[in-house]
Amino acid sequence: MNRRARFVRQLPTMAATVFVAGLLLTTGRSHAQATRGPSTAGSAACVADNGGIMLSPGFCATVFADRLGHARHLAVAPSGVVYVNTWSGLYYHNDTPPPGGFLIALQDTKSDGRADKIVRFGPTKAEGNAGGTGIKIYNGYVYAETNDRIVRFKPPTDGIEPTAAPETVVSGLPLTGDHPMHPFAIDPQGNLYVDLGSATNSCQSQNRMPNVPGNKPCTELATRAGTWRYDANRLDQHFSPAERFVTGLRNGEGISFDSAGRIFATMHGRDQLGQNWPKLYTLKQNANLPAEELVQLRQGADFGWPECYYDDVQKKLVLAPEYGGDGGKAVGVCAQKEAPIAAFPAHWAPNDMLIYEGSQFPSGYKDGAFIAFHGSWNRAPEPQGGYNVVFQPLVDGKPSGPFVIFADGFAGAIKQPGQAAHRPTGLAVGPDGALYIADDQGGRIWRVTFQGGDKASGIAPPAPPPPAAQASTSGNPSPPEGIHPSAGARPLPIPPGASPDQVALGQRIFEGQAAGGTCAGCHGTDGKGTSVGSDLTIGKWLWGNGSVKAITRTIAQGVAKPKNHTGAMPPMGGVQLSKADLAAVADYVWAIGHRDTH
């Protein structure tokens, strides 16, 4: 019997639409068509509102904890204690983290799905710590990323938070560039797999700048853009190129193992094909290229970055424009690179992945992959996507059907990086099989359980779409005036010599509603910044004196080397603005930057 036939036999009637959608996907239907089923209500057994998210039918959620800071990855001990790593620094505009250590221990002593004991531990900001992403439980220790190292703590026998000083397992991990985090996983044999994301978007000599070729060779591959392997049982190991396990993995934040011992990882596809190579790609193509990837790690594998990216329409790796690519036709060296086992929509940002080995969920979820998508910024002027958790069914390490949106609605009313209420970042499973989901925007953790009854059933249909998505349907029309989140806000000041109409035009371009504007993708629709782009509303001018002339010059020339942020800006955001449109955007940026001084 073939793999797909085995999958069909697992599915009950209610999940038949999922398999039909998989057949439609092979005929060229979009990802959205393949993953959206009927707006089926959740289980009647669920209490309250599932913490504000929508789940596949039969599943319920409680808010396990909230307002923890920038919660990244999490792990659950055999005792049921949940451990979370939180992060700070440039990625979060250097905001003030909650007091105490960046690591958190949480316990539900009342068995009501909510943590009533929450304790912070580990080094604090005052001690020079900035937190981190990776955290795991192994052999009775809590392993955690902190700054440039991975350390381990021994929990006490009479409490939940470690009190002894940590031991250093690996030190000297790179902290520079676009991806300074160090997610990791530990297999049962004690192999410690550490992701070291790339320092750049596509290994250009000028990062993220238009028409700049890639470095040949890409020397950063010696120390970045791959998975490194260490021994979790050894102390005082030091980072070096010699421990590299795989290469060409741009940013593999999620690493997990299936029951057969296979190693899987996610990969963030590269950004800015359209902005940096406008003669080869339209902005619409940019919004849908390249795919995010799920790959299987094998020692010595090369997944193609920076020379290649995965085109999910053509179902193959193609040559990147920085390395002689012609917009998606040429393959070149990519024919020898390792293709993904599954692909997902562009720029959704897979920030964690978990192969489910618990026993609480239906049997169809066994050995499949839950993936937490942080949400996009580089799909402008198309709508942003992601901000959800999907499930990719797997059999024998291969996809047995299309992915299903398992949990949605995290972003709230606005799917934009600067204004989303929550952004999924971490996944873990408890000893009882419950799934935990972490968020680094609001600092929330959800605990998801199955309440649907039949655990022998297959994969449940997709989660209902969030209420905000219903505004475009005929059954729930928008008001004729449209929806304006900023209505009622204080009017913007008008620069000298400009007009209200010109500022209004600049706002439409900024928000991607005119002239192909891409500004909101990095700076947020409210201009208050994201993890990629700076806050433009605070009146702090880094590249001029705050005048319209200086702002115009900065937009026109771009920012190749940011002073206080991680994201470089190509000239005019990578679009071709007329002089009038450029002037309008500059007027609008001046206005939002001077709002509080007028």
C-alpha positions in Angstrom: 0.0 0.0 0.0 1.5 3.4 -0.9 2.0 6.2 1.6 -1.0 8.3 0.4 -3.3 5.4 0.6 -2.3 4.7 4.2 -3.1 8.4 5.0 -6.5 8.2 3.4 -7.4 5.2 5.6 -6.6 7.2 8.7 -9.0 10.1 7.8 -12.6 10.2 9.2 -15.4 11.9 7.2 -14.8 15.3 8.9 -11.2 15.4 7.6 -12.0 14.4 4.0 -11.8 18.0 2.9 -8.2 18.1 3.9 -7.3 15.3 1.6 -9.4 16.7 -1.3 -7.6 20.0 -0.8 -4.3 18.2 -1.2 -5.5 16.9 -4.6 -6.5 20.4 -5.5 -3.1 21.7 -4.6 -1.5 19.5 -7.2 -3.6 21.1 -9.9 -2.2 24.6 -9.2 -4.5 25.9 -6.4 -3.0 28.3 -4.0 -1.9 27.5 -0.4 -4.8 29.5 0.9 -7.2 27.3 -1.1 -5.5 24.2 0.1 -5.6 25.0 3.8 -8.9 26.8 4.3 -11.9 24.6 5.0 -15.4 25.6 6.0 -15.6 27.9 9.0 -16.3 25.1 11.4 -16.9 26.1 15.0 -14.6 24.8 17.7 -15.5 22.2 20.3 -18.4 23.1 22.5 -16.3 21.7 25.4 -14.0 24.7 25.2 -14.2 27.3 28.0 -14.2 31.0 27.2 -12.5 32.1 23.9 -9.4 29.9 23.7 -7.3 32.8 24.7 -8.3 34.8 21.6 -7.2 32.2 19.0 -9.1 29.9 16.7 -8.2 26.2 16.6 -9.0 23.1 14.5 -12.3 21.5 15.7 -11.9 19.3 18.8 -9.1 21.4 20.3 -9.2 23.9 23.1 -6.8 26.4 24.6 -6.2 28.2 27.9 -3.9 31.1 28.5 -1.2 29.4 30.5 0.7 32.7 31.2 0.7 36.2 29.9 2.9 39.3 29.7 6.2 37.5 30.2 8.3 39.7 28.0 9.6 38.6 24.6 9.0 34.9 25.1 10.8 32.8 22.5 11.3 29.0 22.8 10.0 26.9 25.6 10.4 23.4 27.0 8.5 21.2 29.4 10.1 19.0 32.1 8.8 15.5 32.9 7.4 17.1 36.1 5.2 19.4 33.9 7.1 22.6 34.8 7.4 24.8 31.8 10.6 26.7 31.1 10.8 29.7 28.8 13.6 31.7 27.4 13.0 35.4 26.7 15.0 37.8 24.6 15.8 41.6 24.5 18.0 44.1 22.8 18.2 45.6 19.3 15.7 43.2 17.9 13.1 44.7 20.2 14.1 48.3 20.0 16.2 48.0 23.2 13.0 48.3 25.2 13.1 47.6 29.0 12.7 43.9 29.8 10.8 42.7 32.9 12.9 42.7 36.1 14.8 39.6 37.0 16.4 36.9 34.9 15.5 36.2 31.3 14.7 32.6 32.0 11.3 31.7 33.5 10.0 28.6 35.3 6.2 28.2 35.4 4.0 25.6 37.2 0.3 24.9 37.2 -0.3 23.6 40.7 -4.2 23.7 40.4 -4.4 21.6 37.2 -6.6 24.3 35.6 -4.4 24.9 32.5 -3.0 28.2 34.0 0.4 28.8 35.6 -0.1 30.0 39.2 3.6 29.8 40.1 6.0 31.9 37.9 9.6 32.5 38.9 12.4 34.2 36.9 16.0 33.0 37.2 19.4 33.2 35.6 21.6 36.2 34.7 19.9 39.6 34.5 20.3 42.6 32.3 22.3 44.3 35.0 24.8 41.3 34.8 25.2 41.9 31.1 22.7 39.4 29.9 20.3 40.0 27.0 18.5 36.7 27.1 18.1 34.4 24.1 15.8 32.0 22.1 16.9 28.4 22.6 15.9 26.2 25.6 15.6 22.5 26.1 15.4 19.8 28.9 17.9 17.0 28.8 19.2 14.5 31.3 17.8 16.4 34.3 19.2 19.8 33.2 17.7 22.9 31.8 19.8 24.0 28.8 19.4 27.6 27.6 20.9 30.1 25.2 22.2 33.2 26.8 24.2 35.8 24.8 27.0 33.9 23.0 26.7 30.6 24.8 24.6 27.7 25.7 24.6 26.9 29.4 22.9 24.4 31.6 21.2 24.6 35.0 20.4 21.9 37.5 16.9 22.3 38.9 16.6 21.9 42.7 14.8 18.9 44.2 12.5 21.2 46.3 11.6 24.0 43.8 11.0 24.8 40.1 13.7 27.4 39.5 17.5 26.6 39.5 19.4 28.5 42.1 23.0 27.3 41.4 25.2 29.1 38.9 25.0 27.7 35.3 27.6 25.5 33.7 28.9 26.5 30.2 28.4 23.9 27.5 29.4 25.9 24.4 30.7 29.5 24.2 31.8 31.9 21.5 28.7 31.5 19.2 28.4 34.4 16.7 26.2 37.3 17.7 26.4 39.7 14.8 24.3 40.3 11.7 20.7 39.6 10.7 20.2 36.4 12.7 22.0 36.5 16.1 19.8 33.9 17.8 20.9 30.3 18.6 18.0 27.9 18.7 19.0 24.3 19.4 17.8 20.8 20.0 19.2 17.7 21.8 18.6 14.2 20.7 18.3 11.1 23.0 22.0 10.3 22.4 23.1 13.7 23.7 23.9 15.3 20.3 23.4 19.1 20.6 22.3 20.7 17.3 22.7 24.4 17.2 21.3 26.7 14.5 23.6 29.6 13.4 21.6 31.8 11.1 23.2 33.8 8.3 24.7 37.2 9.0 23.2 38.6 5.8 20.1 38.2 3.6 21.9 36.8 0.6 25.7 37.2 1.2 26.1 40.4 -0.7 29.0 42.7 -0.1 26.4 45.4 0.8 23.7 43.6 2.7 20.1 44.1 1.2 21.2 46.7 -1.3 19.8 46.7 -4.9 21.7 45.0 -7.7 24.7 44.1 -5.6 26.1 40.6 -6.4 26.9 38.0 -3.9 30.3 37.3 -2.5 32.2 34.6 -4.3 32.9 32.6 -2.3 30.4 33.3 0.5 33.0 33.2 3.3 30.4 33.5 6.0 29.3 29.9 5.3 32.3 28.8 7.3 30.8 30.1 10.5 27.1 30.9 9.7 24.0 29.7 7.8 24.1 26.1 9.0 23.6 23.7 11.9 26.5 22.9 14.2 26.8 19.7 16.4 28.2 19.5 19.9 28.0 17.1 22.8 25.4 18.1 25.4 27.2 16.1 28.0 30.5 18.0 27.7 31.3 21.3 29.3 33.5 24.2 28.0 33.3 23.5 24.3 34.2 26.4 22.0 32.6 27.3 18.7 34.6 26.8 15.6 34.0 25.9 11.9 35.0 22.3 12.6 31.7 21.4 14.2 29.5 22.3 11.3 26.9 19.6 10.6 25.0 21.0 7.5 25.4 24.2 5.5 23.3 26.4 3.3 20.6 26.8 5.9 19.8 30.5 6.0 18.0 30.5 9.3 16.9 27.2 10.7 15.2 28.2 13.9 13.1 25.1 14.4 14.8 21.7 14.9 13.1 18.5 16.0 13.3 14.7 15.8 10.7 12.0 14.8 10.3 8.6 16.4 12.7 7.0 13.9 15.5 9.5 14.9 15.3 11.7 11.7 16.3 15.3 12.2 14.1 18.0 10.7 14.5 21.8 10.6 12.7 24.8 9.1 14.4 27.4 7.0 13.4 31.1 6.5 13.6 31.8 2.8 15.6 34.9 1.7 13.9 38.4 1.5 13.7 41.2 -1.0 13.9 39.6 -4.4 11.6 42.4 -5.8 13.1 45.3 -3.8 16.7 44.4 -4.6 16.2 43.1 -8.2 13.3 45.1 -9.7 14.3 44.3 -13.3 13.9 40.5 -12.6 11.0 40.4 -10.1 7.8 42.3 -9.6 6.7 43.1 -6.0 3.8 40.6 -6.4 6.4 37.9 -7.3 8.4 39.1 -4.3 5.4 38.6 -2.0 5.2 34.9 -3.1 8.9 34.0 -3.4 10.7 32.2 -2.1 9.0 29.4 -0.2 9.7 28.7 3.5 11.1 25.2 3.9 10.9 22.1 6.0 14.1 20.1 5.4 15.7 16.9 6.7 19.1 17.3 8.2 21.8 14.8 7.2 25.5 15.3 8.0 27.2 17.2 5.2 24.0 18.3 3.4 24.0 21.6 1.6 20.6 23.3 1.3 21.7 26.0 -1.2 21.8 29.3 0.5 22.9 31.9 -0.7 23.2 30.6 -4.3 19.7 29.1 -4.5 16.2 29.6 -3.3 13.1 27.3 -3.5 10.4 28.3 -6.0 7.2 26.5 -4.8 5.4 27.2 -8.1 8.1 25.3 -10.2 8.8 22.9 -7.3 12.5 23.3 -7.5 15.6 25.2 -6.3 16.6 27.9 -8.7 19.6 30.2 -9.0 19.5 33.4 -6.9 20.0 36.8 -8.7 23.1 37.6 -6.7 24.7 34.5 -8.2 23.7 34.8 -11.9 20.0 34.0 -11.6 17.7 35.3 -14.3 14.4 35.6 -12.4 13.7 32.0 -11.8 14.6 30.1 -15.0 18.3 29.2 -14.4 19.1 26.3 -12.1 22.9 26.0 -12.3 24.6 24.6 -9.1 21.2 24.3 -7.5 20.6 21.0 -9.2 23.2 19.6 -6.7 21.7 21.1 -3.6 19.2 19.5 -1.1 15.6 20.4 -1.8 13.0 20.7 1.1 10.6 17.9 1.9 7.8 20.4 2.2 7.3 24.1 1.4 5.1 26.9 2.8 4.1 30.4 1.7 6.8 33.0 1.4 7.9 35.2 4.2 5.7 33.6 6.9 8.8 33.2 9.1 8.9 29.7 10.7 10.3 30.4 14.2 9.9 27.0 15.7 8.9 23.5 14.7 7.9 20.4 16.8 7.5 16.8 15.7 4.6 15.7 17.8 5.3 12.5 19.8 2.6 13.0 22.5 -0.3 10.7 23.1 -3.1 13.1 23.8 -3.8 14.2 20.2 -5.5 11.9 17.6 -3.2 9.3 16.1 -3.0 11.2 12.8 -0.8 13.8 14.4 1.9 11.3 15.5 5.3 12.1 13.8 3.8 15.2 12.0 5.2 18.7 12.3 3.7 21.7 14.1 5.3 24.9 12.8 5.0 28.3 14.5 5.0 31.1 11.9 6.1 34.4 13.4 4.5 36.4 10.5 5.7 38.3 7.5 7.0 41.8 6.8 8.2 41.4 3.2 4.9 40.8 1.4 4.1 44.5 0.9 2.1 45.8 -0.9 0.3 42.4 -0.8 -1.3 41.5 2.5 1.0 40.1 5.2 0.7 36.4 6.1 1.6 33.9 8.7 1.0 34.7 12.3 -0.3 31.2 12.8 0.6 27.6 13.7 0.2 25.0 11.0 0.4 21.2 11.1 2.2 19.3 8.3 1.3 15.6 8.3 4.3 13.3 7.8 4.6 9.5 7.2 8.0 7.9 7.1 9.5 11.4 7.1 7.6 12.5 4.0 4.5 14.7 3.6 1.3 12.6 3.6 -1.0 15.5 2.7 -1.1 19.3 2.6 -0.4 21.4 5.6 -3.4 22.6 7.7 -3.7 25.8 9.6 -4.1 24.5 13.1 -4.2 27.7 15.1 -4.9 31.2 13.9 -6.0 34.7 15.1 -2.8 35.4 17.0 -2.3 38.8 15.3 -5.7 40.2 16.1 -7.3 42.8 13.9 -4.1 43.8 12.1 -1.7 41.4 10.5 1.3 43.7 10.5 4.6 43.1 12.4 4.4 46.4 14.3 0.7 46.0 15.3 0.0 42.3 15.7 -1.2 41.5 19.2 0.7 38.2 19.3 3.3 36.5 17.1 3.9 32.7 17.5 7.6 31.9 18.3 7.8 28.7 20.3 6.3 25.2 20.6 6.7 22.4 23.2 4.7 19.4 24.3 4.1 18.4 27.9 4.3 14.9 29.4 0.5 14.7 29.1 0.6 15.5 25.4 -0.6 19.1 25.6 0.9 21.5 23.2 2.3 24.8 24.4 2.6 27.9 22.1 4.7 30.9 23.0 4.5 34.5 21.6 7.2 37.2 21.7 4.9 40.2 21.0 2.6 40.0 24.0 4.5 37.5 26.0 1.7 35.0 26.1 1.7 31.1 26.4 -1.2 29.0 25.3 -1.8 25.4 26.4 -3.7 23.4 23.8 -5.5 20.2 24.6 -7.7 17.8 22.6 -11.3 17.6 23.7 -12.8 16.0 20.6 -13.2 12.4 21.8 -12.0 9.9 19.2 -8.2 9.8 19.4 -8.1 7.2 16.5 -9.3 9.9 14.1 -7.1 11.6 11.5 -6.2 15.2 11.0 -8.9 17.7 11.9 -10.0 20.4 9.4 -8.3 23.8 9.5 -9.0 26.3 12.2 -11.8 28.7 11.3 -10.5 32.0 9.9 -10.2 34.9 12.4 -13.1 37.4 12.6 -11.0 40.1 10.9 -10.8 37.9 7.7 -14.6 37.9 7.5 -14.8 41.7 6.7 -14.2 40.9 3.0 -17.0 38.5 2.7 -20.5 39.3 1.4 -22.1 38.0 4.6 -20.2 40.6 6.7 -19.8 43.8 4.7 -17.5 46.6 5.7 -19.0 50.0 6.3 -19.2 52.2 3.1 -16.6 54.6 4.7 -14.1 51.8 5.0 -12.3 50.9 8.3 -9.7 53.4 9.6 -7.9 52.3 12.7 -6.4 55.8 13.1 -9.8 57.5 13.1 -10.1 59.8 16.1 -6.4 60.3 16.5 -4.9 63.7 16.7 -4.5 65.2 13.2 -1.0 65.1 11.7 1.0 68.3 11.4 1.7 69.6 7.9 5.3 70.4 6.9 6.0 73.9 5.8 5.1 74.3 2.1 3.1 71.0 2.0 -0.6 70.4 1.9 -2.9 68.0 3.8 -3.6 66.2 0.5 0.1 65.6 0.0 0.5 64.2 3.5 -2.5 62.0 2.9 -1.0 60.7 -0.4 2.2 60.0 1.5 0.3 58.0 4.1 -1.3 55.8 1.4 2.1 55.2 -0.3 3.6 54.4 3.1 0.9 51.9 3.9 1.2 50.2 0.5 -2.1 51.5 -0.9 -0.5 53.5 -3.7 2.6 53.6 -5.9 3.7 50.1 -4.8 4.8 51.4 -1.4 6.6 49.0 0.9 7.4 51.2 3.9 4.8 49.6 6.2 6.4 46.2 5.7 9.4 47.2 7.8 8.2 50.2 9.8 4.6 49.0 10.5 1.4 50.7 9.3 1.6 53.0 12.3 5.2 53.9 11.7 6.2 52.7 15.1 8.7 50.1 13.8 9.1 46.4 13.9 11.9 43.9 14.5 13.1 44.9 11.0 12.5 48.6 10.7 13.0 51.6 13.1 10.4 53.6 14.9 9.7 56.8 12.8 7.3 58.4 15.3 9.7 59.2 18.1 11.3 62.3 16.5 14.8 60.9 16.8 16.6 61.5 13.5 19.7 59.4 12.9 20.5 60.4 9.3 19.7 64.1 9.2 18.2 67.0 11.2 14.6 66.0 10.8 13.8 68.4 7.9 11.8 67.3 4.9 14.9 67.7 2.8 17.0 65.4 5.0 14.2 62.8 5.2 13.8 62.9 1.4 17.5 62.3 1.0 17.5 59.3 3.4 14.5 57.7 1.6 16.0 58.3 -1.8 19.5 57.0 -1.0 18.4 54.2 1.4 20.3 53.0 4.5 22.9 50.4 3.7 24.4 50.2 7.2 21.9 51.0 9.9 23.2 52.6 13.1 20.7 51.4 15.7 18.7 48.7 13.9 19.1 45.3 12.2 17.4 46.0 8.9 19.0 47.8 5.9 16.8 49.8 3.7 17.3 49.9 -0.1 16.7 53.2 -1.9 13.0 54.2 -1.8 12.3 50.9 -0.1 13.0 49.1 -3.4 10.3 50.6 -5.5 10.5 53.3 -8.2 8.8 56.4 -6.8 8.3 59.5 -8.8 9.6 62.8 -7.5 6.0 63.7 -6.4 5.5 60.4 -4.6 8.9 60.6 -2.9 8.1 64.1 -1.7 4.7 62.9 -0.4 6.2 60.1 1.6 8.9 62.4 3.0 6.1 64.8 4.1 4.2 62.0 5.8 7.3 60.7 7.6 8.1 64.2 8.8 4.5 64.5 10.0 4.4 61.3 12.1 7.9 62.2 13.5 6.7 65.6 14.5 3.2 64.7 15.8 4.1 65.0 19.4 6.0 68.3 19.0 3.1 70.2 17.5 
